[in-house]
Amino acid sequence: MESGFVFAYIDLRVLLWSKPASPQEAIAELQKALSLENENPFVLSLMGYDYARMGAKEKAQDMIKQLTELSRRKYVSPMLIARVYAGLGNKDQAFESLEQGYLGRDYNLPLSSS
């Protein structure tokens, strides 16, 4: 109903991942969300996680780079970066990001999920 509502595309992403063989469609919805809010760290994190789940490791790493660069200009929750590392199966770096969030008392810590 509201094509400018970013979280509608995020919700569609969840539904599409529940269908067999729909990860590309899920990524397409996240790309629509990014077209509305180009530097939305939450969307970048989900996209990185989804790329990792699809086996597109280079694209997932690119999302980590984008999130890291963005964090130099504004606050980006370490939980969002941890999500991508977890998707890549990089447990050490995921836990390192989670530890940063814990030490920084990041309010997102209990909410971190895919």
Biopython code that builds the backbone (N, CA, C, O; Angstrom):
import numpy as np
from Bio.PDB.StructureBuilder import StructureBuilder

atoms = [
    (1, "MET", "N", (0.818, -1.197, 0.000)),
    (1, "MET", "CA", (0.000, 0.000, 0.000)),
    (1, "MET", "C", (0.862, 1.261, 0.000)),
    (1, "MET", "O", (0.512, 2.253, -0.639)),
    (2, "GLU", "N", (1.977, 1.224, 0.709)),
    (2, "GLU", "CA", (2.873, 2.373, 0.764)),
    (2, "GLU", "C", (4.222, 1.951, 0.204)),
    (2, "GLU", "O", (5.024, 1.325, 0.897)),
    (3, "SER", "N", (4.466, 2.296, -1.051)),
    (3, "SER", "CA", (5.684, 1.832, -1.719)),
    (3, "SER", "C", (6.951, 2.452, -1.147)),
    (3, "SER", "O", (8.049, 1.989, -1.458)),
    (4, "GLY", "N", (6.831, 3.482, -0.322)),
    (4, "GLY", "CA", (7.985, 4.113, 0.283)),
    (4, "GLY", "C", (8.301, 3.605, 1.673)),
    (4, "GLY", "O", (9.160, 4.170, 2.350)),
    (5, "PHE", "N", (7.634, 2.558, 2.115)),
    (5, "PHE", "CA", (7.834, 2.028, 3.466)),
    (5, "PHE", "C", (8.876, 0.914, 3.417)),
    (5, "PHE", "O", (8.591, -0.196, 2.967)),
    (6, "VAL", "N", (10.079, 1.219, 3.883)),
    (6, "VAL", "CA", (11.215, 0.311, 3.794)),
    (6, "VAL", "C", (10.925, -1.046, 4.426)),
    (6, "VAL", "O", (11.299, -2.077, 3.867)),
    (7, "PHE", "N", (10.278, -1.061, 5.561)),
    (7, "PHE", "CA", (10.082, -2.328, 6.273)),
    (7, "PHE", "C", (9.091, -3.256, 5.573)),
    (7, "PHE", "O", (9.049, -4.447, 5.879)),
    (8, "ALA", "N", (8.305, -2.739, 4.650)),
    (8, "ALA", "CA", (7.455, -3.626, 3.852)),
    (8, "ALA", "C", (8.325, -4.539, 2.992)),
    (8, "ALA", "O", (8.028, -5.724, 2.837)),
    (9, "TYR", "N", (9.394, -3.988, 2.438)),
    (9, "TYR", "CA", (10.308, -4.784, 1.620)),
    (9, "TYR", "C", (11.080, -5.788, 2.482)),
    (9, "TYR", "O", (11.370, -6.902, 2.046)),
    (10, "ILE", "N", (11.403, -5.383, 3.691)),
    (10, "ILE", "CA", (12.085, -6.296, 4.609)),
    (10, "ILE", "C", (11.168, -7.463, 4.961)),
    (10, "ILE", "O", (11.611, -8.611, 5.009)),
    (11, "ASP", "N", (9.907, -7.176, 5.204)),
    (11, "ASP", "CA", (8.947, -8.245, 5.497)),
    (11, "ASP", "C", (8.768, -9.178, 4.297)),
    (11, "ASP", "O", (8.661, -10.392, 4.467)),
    (12, "LEU", "N", (8.735, -8.619, 3.095)),
    (12, "LEU", "CA", (8.642, -9.457, 1.896)),
    (12, "LEU", "C", (9.854, -10.370, 1.780)),
    (12, "LEU", "O", (9.733, -11.520, 1.357)),
    (13, "ARG", "N", (11.011, -9.864, 2.153)),
    (13, "ARG", "CA", (12.234, -10.667, 2.144)),
    (13, "ARG", "C", (12.068, -11.918, 3.000)),
    (13, "ARG", "O", (12.448, -13.015, 2.592)),
    (14, "VAL", "N", (11.496, -11.742, 4.191)),
    (14, "VAL", "CA", (11.296, -12.882, 5.091)),
    (14, "VAL", "C", (10.370, -13.904, 4.443)),
    (14, "VAL", "O", (10.638, -15.104, 4.493)),
    (15, "LEU", "N", (9.301, -13.445, 3.847)),
    (15, "LEU", "CA", (8.358, -14.359, 3.197)),
    (15, "LEU", "C", (8.997, -15.091, 2.027)),
    (15, "LEU", "O", (8.761, -16.284, 1.833)),
    (16, "LEU", "N", (9.801, -14.385, 1.251)),
    (16, "LEU", "CA", (10.416, -15.005, 0.087)),
    (16, "LEU", "C", (11.454, -16.048, 0.469)),
    (16, "LEU", "O", (11.610, -17.046, -0.235)),
    (17, "TRP", "N", (12.166, -15.837, 1.570)),
    (17, "TRP", "CA", (13.132, -16.846, 2.013)),
    (17, "TRP", "C", (12.424, -18.113, 2.480)),
    (17, "TRP", "O", (13.021, -19.190, 2.502)),
    (18, "SER", "N", (11.166, -17.986, 2.850)),
    (18, "SER", "CA", (10.443, -19.175, 3.304)),
    (18, "SER", "C", (9.973, -20.031, 2.129)),
    (18, "SER", "O", (9.596, -21.188, 2.314)),
    (19, "LYS", "N", (9.995, -19.465, 0.923)),
    (19, "LYS", "CA", (9.631, -20.223, -0.276)),
    (19, "LYS", "C", (10.878, -20.910, -0.827)),
    (19, "LYS", "O", (11.978, -20.364, -0.731)),
    (20, "PRO", "N", (10.721, -22.086, -1.395)),
    (20, "PRO", "CA", (11.882, -22.745, -2.009)),
    (20, "PRO", "C", (12.442, -21.929, -3.181)),
    (20, "PRO", "O", (11.691, -21.389, -3.994)),
    (21, "ALA", "N", (13.751, -21.854, -3.246)),
    (21, "ALA", "CA", (14.464, -21.242, -4.375)),
    (21, "ALA", "C", (14.070, -19.791, -4.647)),
    (21, "ALA", "O", (13.908, -19.402, -5.804)),
    (22, "SER", "N", (13.914, -18.989, -3.592)),
    (22, "SER", "CA", (13.557, -17.589, -3.799)),
    (22, "SER", "C", (14.567, -16.585, -3.244)),
    (22, "SER", "O", (14.195, -15.431, -3.033)),
    (23, "PRO", "N", (15.820, -16.960, -2.996)),
    (23, "PRO", "CA", (16.742, -15.984, -2.415)),
    (23, "PRO", "C", (16.997, -14.774, -3.309)),
    (23, "PRO", "O", (17.180, -13.665, -2.807)),
    (24, "GLN", "N", (17.010, -14.972, -4.619)),
    (24, "GLN", "CA", (17.216, -13.824, -5.514)),
    (24, "GLN", "C", (16.063, -12.827, -5.413)),
    (24, "GLN", "O", (16.267, -11.615, -5.484)),
    (25, "GLU", "N", (14.864, -13.348, -5.248)),
    (25, "GLU", "CA", (13.706, -12.467, -5.083)),
    (25, "GLU", "C", (13.804, -11.704, -3.764)),
    (25, "GLU", "O", (13.440, -10.531, -3.690)),
    (26, "ALA", "N", (14.298, -12.376, -2.727)),
    (26, "ALA", "CA", (14.472, -11.722, -1.428)),
    (26, "ALA", "C", (15.492, -10.591, -1.529)),
    (26, "ALA", "O", (15.274, -9.505, -0.992)),
    (27, "ILE", "N", (16.597, -10.843, -2.212)),
    (27, "ILE", "CA", (17.615, -9.810, -2.422)),
    (27, "ILE", "C", (17.020, -8.651, -3.210)),
    (27, "ILE", "O", (17.319, -7.493, -2.917)),
    (28, "ALA", "N", (16.195, -8.936, -4.193)),
    (28, "ALA", "CA", (15.570, -7.873, -4.993)),
    (28, "ALA", "C", (14.719, -6.953, -4.117)),
    (28, "ALA", "O", (14.695, -5.741, -4.332)),
    (29, "GLU", "N", (14.027, -7.519, -3.141)),
    (29, "GLU", "CA", (13.217, -6.695, -2.235)),
    (29, "GLU", "C", (14.113, -5.805, -1.373)),
    (29, "GLU", "O", (13.787, -4.646, -1.118)),
    (30, "LEU", "N", (15.240, -6.357, -0.928)),
    (30, "LEU", "CA", (16.165, -5.543, -0.137)),
    (30, "LEU", "C", (16.786, -4.442, -0.987)),
    (30, "LEU", "O", (17.044, -3.348, -0.485)),
    (31, "GLN", "N", (17.029, -4.713, -2.257)),
    (31, "GLN", "CA", (17.548, -3.675, -3.147)),
    (31, "GLN", "C", (16.531, -2.550, -3.316)),
    (31, "GLN", "O", (16.911, -1.384, -3.418)),
    (32, "LYS", "N", (15.254, -2.885, -3.346)),
    (32, "LYS", "CA", (14.209, -1.857, -3.402)),
    (32, "LYS", "C", (14.241, -1.014, -2.133)),
    (32, "LYS", "O", (14.101, 0.208, -2.185)),
    (33, "ALA", "N", (14.427, -1.675, -0.994)),
    (33, "ALA", "CA", (14.510, -0.946, 0.274)),
    (33, "ALA", "C", (15.711, -0.009, 0.271)),
    (33, "ALA", "O", (15.613, 1.126, 0.736)),
    (34, "LEU", "N", (16.840, -0.474, -0.250)),
    (34, "LEU", "CA", (18.028, 0.378, -0.319)),
    (34, "LEU", "C", (17.841, 1.540, -1.279)),
    (34, "LEU", "O", (18.451, 2.594, -1.099)),
    (35, "SER", "N", (17.016, 1.365, -2.287)),
    (35, "SER", "CA", (16.759, 2.480, -3.199)),
    (35, "SER", "C", (16.009, 3.604, -2.493)),
    (35, "SER", "O", (16.071, 4.759, -2.914)),
    (36, "LEU", "N", (15.303, 3.262, -1.420)),
    (36, "LEU", "CA", (14.581, 4.268, -0.635)),
    (36, "LEU", "C", (15.470, 4.890, 0.444)),
    (36, "LEU", "O", (15.401, 6.090, 0.710)),
    (37, "GLU", "N", (16.291, 4.062, 1.048)),
    (37, "GLU", "CA", (17.205, 4.518, 2.104)),
    (37, "GLU", "C", (18.567, 3.897, 1.814)),
    (37, "GLU", "O", (18.896, 2.826, 2.325)),
    (38, "ASN", "N", (19.344, 4.575, 0.999)),
    (38, "ASN", "CA", (20.582, 4.044, 0.445)),
    (38, "ASN", "C", (21.562, 3.520, 1.487)),
    (38, "ASN", "O", (22.244, 2.526, 1.234)),
    (39, "GLU", "N", (21.649, 4.145, 2.625)),
    (39, "GLU", "CA", (22.629, 3.745, 3.625)),
    (39, "GLU", "C", (21.975, 3.215, 4.889)),
    (39, "GLU", "O", (22.461, 3.466, 5.992)),
    (40, "ASN", "N", (20.895, 2.497, 4.743)),
    (40, "ASN", "CA", (20.227, 1.927, 5.901)),
    (40, "ASN", "C", (21.041, 0.732, 6.395)),
    (40, "ASN", "O", (21.094, -0.296, 5.719)),
    (41, "PRO", "N", (21.683, 0.851, 7.574)),
    (41, "PRO", "CA", (22.546, -0.223, 8.039)),
    (41, "PRO", "C", (21.806, -1.534, 8.291)),
    (41, "PRO", "O", (22.377, -2.607, 8.093)),
    (42, "PHE", "N", (20.569, -1.468, 8.717)),
    (42, "PHE", "CA", (19.786, -2.680, 8.956)),
    (42, "PHE", "C", (19.591, -3.450, 7.659)),
    (42, "PHE", "O", (19.749, -4.670, 7.621)),
    (43, "VAL", "N", (19.247, -2.729, 6.596)),
    (43, "VAL", "CA", (19.027, -3.362, 5.294)),
    (43, "VAL", "C", (20.343, -3.911, 4.741)),
    (43, "VAL", "O", (20.374, -5.019, 4.207)),
    (44, "LEU", "N", (21.425, -3.146, 4.864)),
    (44, "LEU", "CA", (22.733, -3.622, 4.405)),
    (44, "LEU", "C", (23.123, -4.910, 5.129)),
    (44, "LEU", "O", (23.683, -5.823, 4.522)),
    (45, "SER", "N", (22.829, -4.978, 6.412)),
    (45, "SER", "CA", (23.141, -6.162, 7.200)),
    (45, "SER", "C", (22.345, -7.374, 6.733)),
    (45, "SER", "O", (22.900, -8.461, 6.573)),
    (46, "LEU", "N", (21.058, -7.191, 6.517)),
    (46, "LEU", "CA", (20.225, -8.290, 6.021)),
    (46, "LEU", "C", (20.691, -8.758, 4.650)),
    (46, "LEU", "O", (20.724, -9.955, 4.362)),
    (47, "MET", "N", (21.052, -7.792, 3.810)),
    (47, "MET", "CA", (21.515, -8.139, 2.476)),
    (47, "MET", "C", (22.819, -8.937, 2.564)),
    (47, "MET", "O", (22.992, -9.931, 1.858)),
    (48, "GLY", "N", (23.723, -8.504, 3.420)),
    (48, "GLY", "CA", (24.967, -9.241, 3.589)),
    (48, "GLY", "C", (24.728, -10.650, 4.093)),
    (48, "GLY", "O", (25.355, -11.599, 3.622)),
    (49, "TYR", "N", (23.826, -10.789, 5.047)),
    (49, "TYR", "CA", (23.485, -12.111, 5.587)),
    (49, "TYR", "C", (22.883, -12.997, 4.495)),
    (49, "TYR", "O", (23.228, -14.173, 4.378)),
    (50, "ASP", "N", (21.987, -12.423, 3.704)),
    (50, "ASP", "CA", (21.356, -13.198, 2.640)),
    (50, "ASP", "C", (22.367, -13.613, 1.571)),
    (50, "ASP", "O", (22.340, -14.749, 1.098)),
    (51, "TYR", "N", (23.256, -12.697, 1.191)),
    (51, "TYR", "CA", (24.302, -13.063, 0.233)),
    (51, "TYR", "C", (25.138, -14.216, 0.783)),
    (51, "TYR", "O", (25.466, -15.153, 0.055)),
    (52, "ALA", "N", (25.480, -14.144, 2.060)),
    (52, "ALA", "CA", (26.266, -15.214, 2.673)),
    (52, "ALA", "C", (25.515, -16.539, 2.616)),
    (52, "ALA", "O", (26.104, -17.573, 2.301)),
    (53, "ARG", "N", (24.230, -16.514, 2.917)),
    (53, "ARG", "CA", (23.416, -17.735, 2.877)),
    (53, "ARG", "C", (23.341, -18.310, 1.469)),
    (53, "ARG", "O", (23.222, -19.522, 1.291)),
    (54, "MET", "N", (23.410, -17.430, 0.465)),
    (54, "MET", "CA", (23.346, -17.866, -0.928)),
    (54, "MET", "C", (24.701, -18.372, -1.430)),
    (54, "MET", "O", (24.791, -18.945, -2.515)),
    (55, "GLY", "N", (25.742, -18.159, -0.643)),
    (55, "GLY", "CA", (27.081, -18.559, -1.070)),
    (55, "GLY", "C", (27.830, -17.479, -1.818)),
    (55, "GLY", "O", (28.917, -17.729, -2.338)),
    (56, "ALA", "N", (27.268, -16.279, -1.881)),
    (56, "ALA", "CA", (27.921, -15.148, -2.549)),
    (56, "ALA", "C", (28.796, -14.413, -1.528)),
    (56, "ALA", "O", (28.469, -13.318, -1.070)),
    (57, "LYS", "N", (29.913, -15.053, -1.190)),
    (57, "LYS", "CA", (30.758, -14.558, -0.104)),
    (57, "LYS", "C", (31.363, -13.188, -0.395)),
    (57, "LYS", "O", (31.472, -12.357, 0.506)),
    (58, "GLU", "N", (31.758, -12.945, -1.645)),
    (58, "GLU", "CA", (32.344, -11.643, -1.981)),
    (58, "GLU", "C", (31.333, -10.520, -1.790)),
    (58, "GLU", "O", (31.682, -9.447, -1.299)),
    (59, "LYS", "N", (30.096, -10.759, -2.171)),
    (59, "LYS", "CA", (29.055, -9.742, -1.993)),
    (59, "LYS", "C", (28.767, -9.523, -0.515)),
    (59, "LYS", "O", (28.524, -8.394, -0.089)),
    (60, "ALA", "N", (28.792, -10.599, 0.272)),
    (60, "ALA", "CA", (28.594, -10.467, 1.713)),
    (60, "ALA", "C", (29.730, -9.660, 2.329)),
    (60, "ALA", "O", (29.495, -8.797, 3.175)),
    (61, "GLN", "N", (30.961, -9.938, 1.907)),
    (61, "GLN", "CA", (32.113, -9.175, 2.396)),
    (61, "GLN", "C", (31.995, -7.708, 2.007)),
    (61, "GLN", "O", (32.404, -6.830, 2.767)),
    (62, "ASP", "N", (31.440, -7.438, 0.836)),
    (62, "ASP", "CA", (31.229, -6.056, 0.407)),
    (62, "ASP", "C", (30.245, -5.343, 1.339)),
    (62, "ASP", "O", (30.406, -4.157, 1.628)),
    (63, "MET", "N", (29.237, -6.062, 1.800)),
    (63, "MET", "CA", (28.286, -5.462, 2.744)),
    (63, "MET", "C", (28.987, -5.125, 4.065)),
    (63, "MET", "O", (28.698, -4.098, 4.679)),
    (64, "ILE", "N", (29.905, -5.987, 4.496)),
    (64, "ILE", "CA", (30.667, -5.699, 5.717)),
    (64, "ILE", "C", (31.495, -4.437, 5.510)),
    (64, "ILE", "O", (31.560, -3.585, 6.396)),
    (65, "LYS", "N", (32.128, -4.313, 4.345)),
    (65, "LYS", "CA", (32.917, -3.111, 4.046)),
    (65, "LYS", "C", (32.035, -1.867, 4.064)),
    (65, "LYS", "O", (32.414, -0.838, 4.624)),
    (66, "GLN", "N", (30.861, -1.965, 3.450)),
    (66, "GLN", "CA", (29.952, -0.818, 3.434)),
    (66, "GLN", "C", (29.518, -0.440, 4.849)),
    (66, "GLN", "O", (29.472, 0.743, 5.187)),
    (67, "LEU", "N", (29.202, -1.430, 5.671)),
    (67, "LEU", "CA", (28.791, -1.160, 7.049)),
    (67, "LEU", "C", (29.938, -0.545, 7.843)),
    (67, "LEU", "O", (29.723, 0.370, 8.638)),
    (68, "THR", "N", (31.148, -1.040, 7.631)),
    (68, "THR", "CA", (32.316, -0.506, 8.338)),
    (68, "THR", "C", (32.582, 0.928, 7.923)),
    (68, "THR", "O", (32.848, 1.777, 8.774)),
    (69, "GLU", "N", (32.516, 1.212, 6.624)),
    (69, "GLU", "CA", (32.714, 2.580, 6.139)),
    (69, "GLU", "C", (31.617, 3.500, 6.667)),
    (69, "GLU", "O", (31.896, 4.630, 7.068)),
    (70, "LEU", "N", (30.404, 3.035, 6.670)),
    (70, "LEU", "CA", (29.283, 3.820, 7.179)),
    (70, "LEU", "C", (29.464, 4.123, 8.661)),
    (70, "LEU", "O", (29.095, 5.201, 9.127)),
    (71, "SER", "N", (30.032, 3.170, 9.404)),
    (71, "SER", "CA", (30.225, 3.367, 10.849)),
    (71, "SER", "C", (31.233, 4.471, 11.152)),
    (71, "SER", "O", (31.290, 4.961, 12.280)),
    (72, "ARG", "N", (32.014, 4.860, 10.177)),
    (72, "ARG", "CA", (32.948, 5.975, 10.362)),
    (72, "ARG", "C", (32.235, 7.320, 10.307)),
    (72, "ARG", "O", (32.761, 8.333, 10.768)),
    (73, "ARG", "N", (31.029, 7.320, 9.738)),
    (73, "ARG", "CA", (30.258, 8.563, 9.601)),
    (73, "ARG", "C", (29.084, 8.660, 10.552)),
    (73, "ARG", "O", (28.671, 9.757, 10.929)),
    (74, "LYS", "N", (28.540, 7.499, 10.947)),
    (74, "LYS", "CA", (27.416, 7.490, 11.877)),
    (74, "LYS", "C", (27.406, 6.167, 12.633)),
    (74, "LYS", "O", (28.131, 5.237, 12.281)),
    (75, "TYR", "N", (26.599, 6.091, 13.649)),
    (75, "TYR", "CA", (26.573, 4.883, 14.466)),
    (75, "TYR", "C", (25.970, 3.720, 13.683)),
    (75, "TYR", "O", (24.891, 3.835, 13.100)),
    (76, "VAL", "N", (26.685, 2.605, 13.683)),
    (76, "VAL", "CA", (26.211, 1.348, 13.129)),
    (76, "VAL", "C", (26.390, 0.310, 14.225)),
    (76, "VAL", "O", (27.501, 0.101, 14.712)),
    (77, "SER", "N", (25.329, -0.323, 14.603)),
    (77, "SER", "CA", (25.379, -1.327, 15.650)),
    (77, "SER", "C", (26.322, -2.466, 15.266)),
    (77, "SER", "O", (26.222, -2.999, 14.161)),
    (78, "PRO", "N", (27.230, -2.845, 16.156)),
    (78, "PRO", "CA", (28.086, -3.999, 15.882)),
    (78, "PRO", "C", (27.282, -5.279, 15.663)),
    (78, "PRO", "O", (27.773, -6.222, 15.043)),
    (79, "MET", "N", (26.067, -5.313, 16.163)),
    (79, "MET", "CA", (25.216, -6.480, 15.966)),
    (79, "MET", "C", (24.913, -6.701, 14.481)),
    (79, "MET", "O", (24.776, -7.837, 14.028)),
    (80, "LEU", "N", (24.812, -5.613, 13.740)),
    (80, "LEU", "CA", (24.503, -5.722, 12.319)),
    (80, "LEU", "C", (25.675, -6.337, 11.558)),
    (80, "LEU", "O", (25.478, -7.131, 10.638)),
    (81, "ILE", "N", (26.874, -5.971, 11.939)),
    (81, "ILE", "CA", (28.063, -6.547, 11.316)),
    (81, "ILE", "C", (28.209, -8.005, 11.737)),
    (81, "ILE", "O", (28.585, -8.855, 10.929)),
    (82, "ALA", "N", (27.912, -8.291, 12.999)),
    (82, "ALA", "CA", (27.988, -9.671, 13.493)),
    (82, "ALA", "C", (27.056, -10.581, 12.698)),
    (82, "ALA", "O", (27.393, -11.737, 12.446)),
    (83, "ARG", "N", (25.903, -10.078, 12.305)),
    (83, "ARG", "CA", (24.940, -10.882, 11.535)),
    (83, "ARG", "C", (25.573, -11.381, 10.235)),
    (83, "ARG", "O", (25.419, -12.546, 9.869)),
    (84, "VAL", "N", (26.284, -10.494, 9.545)),
    (84, "VAL", "CA", (26.886, -10.892, 8.266)),
    (84, "VAL", "C", (28.004, -11.911, 8.496)),
    (84, "VAL", "O", (28.106, -12.907, 7.779)),
    (85, "TYR", "N", (28.841, -11.649, 9.505)),
    (85, "TYR", "CA", (29.895, -12.609, 9.818)),
    (85, "TYR", "C", (29.299, -13.978, 10.167)),
    (85, "TYR", "O", (29.838, -15.010, 9.767)),
    (86, "ALA", "N", (28.207, -13.986, 10.901)),
    (86, "ALA", "CA", (27.556, -15.252, 11.253)),
    (86, "ALA", "C", (27.056, -15.965, 9.998)),
    (86, "ALA", "O", (27.193, -17.182, 9.871)),
    (87, "GLY", "N", (26.484, -15.209, 9.085)),
    (87, "GLY", "CA", (26.028, -15.799, 7.832)),
    (87, "GLY", "C", (27.159, -16.425, 7.040)),
    (87, "GLY", "O", (26.980, -17.437, 6.363)),
    (88, "LEU", "N", (28.339, -15.800, 7.137)),
    (88, "LEU", "CA", (29.514, -16.324, 6.448)),
    (88, "LEU", "C", (30.137, -17.505, 7.181)),
    (88, "LEU", "O", (31.036, -18.168, 6.662)),
    (89, "GLY", "N", (29.651, -17.761, 8.392)),
    (89, "GLY", "CA", (30.223, -18.847, 9.185)),
    (89, "GLY", "C", (31.511, -18.461, 9.882)),
    (89, "GLY", "O", (32.240, -19.324, 10.371)),
    (90, "ASN", "N", (31.797, -17.160, 9.929)),
    (90, "ASN", "CA", (33.013, -16.672, 10.566)),
    (90, "ASN", "C", (32.702, -16.376, 12.033)),
    (90, "ASN", "O", (32.444, -15.233, 12.412)),
    (91, "LYS", "N", (32.734, -17.421, 12.840)),
    (91, "LYS", "CA", (32.316, -17.317, 14.237)),
    (91, "LYS", "C", (33.195, -16.369, 15.046)),
    (91, "LYS", "O", (32.687, -15.606, 15.866)),
    (92, "ASP", "N", (34.500, -16.410, 14.827)),
    (92, "ASP", "CA", (35.400, -15.569, 15.616)),
    (92, "ASP", "C", (35.088, -14.083, 15.422)),
    (92, "ASP", "O", (34.983, -13.331, 16.391)),
    (93, "GLN", "N", (34.943, -13.673, 14.164)),
    (93, "GLN", "CA", (34.651, -12.260, 13.918)),
    (93, "GLN", "C", (33.228, -11.905, 14.342)),
    (93, "GLN", "O", (32.979, -10.783, 14.783)),
    (94, "ALA", "N", (32.304, -12.835, 14.216)),
    (94, "ALA", "CA", (30.938, -12.573, 14.689)),
    (94, "ALA", "C", (30.947, -12.330, 16.195)),
    (94, "ALA", "O", (30.334, -11.380, 16.681)),
    (95, "PHE", "N", (31.654, -13.203, 16.936)),
    (95, "PHE", "CA", (31.716, -13.020, 18.386)),
    (95, "PHE", "C", (32.480, -11.759, 18.769)),
    (95, "PHE", "O", (32.161, -11.121, 19.772)),
    (96, "GLU", "N", (33.479, -11.399, 17.984)),
    (96, "GLU", "CA", (34.200, -10.153, 18.246)),
    (96, "GLU", "C", (33.257, -8.955, 18.117)),
    (96, "GLU", "O", (33.287, -8.045, 18.946)),
    (97, "SER", "N", (32.433, -8.957, 17.091)),
    (97, "SER", "CA", (31.454, -7.873, 16.915)),
    (97, "SER", "C", (30.416, -7.885, 18.038)),
    (97, "SER", "O", (30.028, -6.833, 18.544)),
    (98, "LEU", "N", (29.974, -9.076, 18.419)),
    (98, "LEU", "CA", (29.023, -9.177, 19.527)),
    (98, "LEU", "C", (29.634, -8.641, 20.820)),
    (98, "LEU", "O", (28.961, -7.974, 21.605)),
    (99, "GLU", "N", (30.913, -8.940, 21.032)),
    (99, "GLU", "CA", (31.608, -8.441, 22.222)),
    (99, "GLU", "C", (31.685, -6.915, 22.204)),
    (99, "GLU", "O", (31.508, -6.268, 23.236)),
    (100, "GLN", "N", (31.949, -6.345, 21.032)),
    (100, "GLN", "CA", (31.967, -4.886, 20.906)),
    (100, "GLN", "C", (30.608, -4.305, 21.275)),
    (100, "GLN", "O", (30.524, -3.292, 21.971)),
    (101, "GLY", "N", (29.561, -4.944, 20.811)),
    (101, "GLY", "CA", (28.213, -4.492, 21.148)),
    (101, "GLY", "C", (27.939, -4.606, 22.636)),
    (101, "GLY", "O", (27.345, -3.709, 23.234)),
    (102, "TYR", "N", (28.367, -5.699, 23.229)),
    (102, "TYR", "CA", (28.177, -5.903, 24.665)),
    (102, "TYR", "C", (28.925, -4.843, 25.468)),
    (102, "TYR", "O", (28.360, -4.231, 26.375)),
    (103, "LEU", "N", (30.194, -4.630, 25.132)),
    (103, "LEU", "CA", (30.999, -3.643, 25.859)),
    (103, "LEU", "C", (30.453, -2.229, 25.682)),
    (103, "LEU", "O", (30.539, -1.400, 26.587)),
    (104, "GLY", "N", (29.891, -1.969, 24.505)),
    (104, "GLY", "CA", (29.307, -0.660, 24.237)),
    (104, "GLY", "C", (27.862, -0.537, 24.706)),
    (104, "GLY", "O", (27.208, 0.479, 24.471)),
    (105, "ARG", "N", (27.370, -1.582, 25.371)),
    (105, "ARG", "CA", (25.992, -1.606, 25.864)),
    (105, "ARG", "C", (24.975, -1.312, 24.754)),
    (105, "ARG", "O", (24.019, -0.557, 24.932)),
    (106, "ASP", "N", (25.223, -1.932, 23.622)),
    (106, "ASP", "CA", (24.342, -1.751, 22.470)),
    (106, "ASP", "C", (22.963, -2.314, 22.772)),
    (106, "ASP", "O", (22.823, -3.494, 23.095)),
    (107, "TYR", "N", (21.962, -1.482, 22.667)),
    (107, "TYR", "CA", (20.596, -1.903, 22.980)),
    (107, "TYR", "C", (20.069, -2.929, 21.976)),
    (107, "TYR", "O", (19.048, -3.568, 22.231)),
    (108, "ASN", "N", (20.739, -3.093, 20.858)),
    (108, "ASN", "CA", (20.317, -4.056, 19.844)),
    (108, "ASN", "C", (20.685, -5.496, 20.174)),
    (108, "ASN", "O", (20.159, -6.423, 19.559)),
    (109, "LEU", "N", (21.576, -5.694, 21.129)),
    (109, "LEU", "CA", (22.091, -7.033, 21.420)),
    (109, "LEU", "C", (20.981, -8.066, 21.631)),
    (109, "LEU", "O", (21.046, -9.138, 21.030)),
    (110, "PRO", "N", (19.969, -7.792, 22.454)),
    (110, "PRO", "CA", (18.929, -8.827, 22.634)),
    (110, "PRO", "C", (18.040, -8.997, 21.410)),
    (110, "PRO", "O", (17.300, -9.976, 21.320)),
    (111, "LEU", "N", (18.098, -8.068, 20.471)),
    (111, "LEU", "CA", (17.226, -8.111, 19.307)),
    (111, "LEU", "C", (17.895, -8.732, 18.095)),
    (111, "LEU", "O", (17.244, -8.917, 17.067)),
    (112, "SER", "N", (19.163, -9.056, 18.184)),
    (112, "SER", "CA", (19.928, -9.536, 17.029)),
    (112, "SER", "C", (19.446, -10.900, 16.581)),
    (112, "SER", "O", (19.541, -11.891, 17.304)),
    (113, "SER", "N", (18.928, -10.920, 15.370)),
    (113, "SER", "CA", (18.525, -12.173, 14.725)),
    (113, "SER", "C", (18.470, -11.928, 13.241)),
    (113, "SER", "O", (18.621, -10.796, 12.782)),
    (114, "SER", "N", (18.259, -12.967, 12.506)),
    (114, "SER", "CA", (18.209, -12.835, 11.053)),
    (114, "SER", "C", (16.796, -12.695, 10.625)),
    (114, "SER", "O", (16.522, -12.570, 9.431)),
]
sb = StructureBuilder()
sb.init_structure("model")
sb.init_model(0)
sb.init_chain("A")
sb.init_seg("    ")
for serial, (resi, resn, name, xyz) in enumerate(atoms, 1):
    if name == "N":
        sb.init_residue(resn, " ", resi, " ")
    sb.init_atom(name, np.array(xyz, "f"), 0.0, 1.0, " ", f" {name:<3s}", serial, name[0])
structure = sb.get_structure()
